[in-house]
């Protein structure tokens, strides 16, 4: 379901370390999940997606893990860089195709320590 | 290869005026979605349109808000008689036509609406 937060949780990571951002979802019928990155003043930027028939998917420096048993999603960023600083949203698409609404989580702010 | 284009980027209105927000989807995309974002929150779905049709408006307020996606031209989100609570960032997204399940929605950079 949808979640609303007044304050974004923050993850602070040393530059060069790996980052892990977690997300819980509530709709067990959702079959498509997306991670978006949002920088200040910009719209959400697609990072990576995963279908419910998979439990892991890798991209360039990013990996998404899906655990349907506990309805948990995580985004791993390898060798975090200053340019990775942003708010990260997990999102679920309850429809079979992308042609339906996206339900966004409340987001996690990732900050990078030099 | 232009992405989703929204204009204006910033819009200031006084209470009671009308706000019109425009969105041109990516080339080849015929599905358009509008979302609203308050500070420090995630995006909230408002409406989903295809050319000349509203498919899902379950997130639209019952009054003052309307959306259209005409056969020609951009999609328009219209807010009549704006109130201070309408201040937010409004984002548009688009996706390809058809029922492909491998294409995520792509977002524009939004319109920041401020109500005085």
Interface residues (C-beta under 8 A of the other chain):
Chain A: X2 X3 X4 X5 X6 X7 X8 X32 X34 X36 X41 X42 X43 X44 X45 X46 X49 X51 X89 X91 X96 X97 X98 X99 X100 X101 X102 X103 X104 X105 X106 X107
Chain B: X4 X6 X31 X33 X35 X40 X41 X42 X43 X44 X45 X48 X55 X56 X58 X59 X91 X93 X95 X96 X98 X99 X100 X101 X102 X103 X104 X105 X106 X107 X108 X109 X110
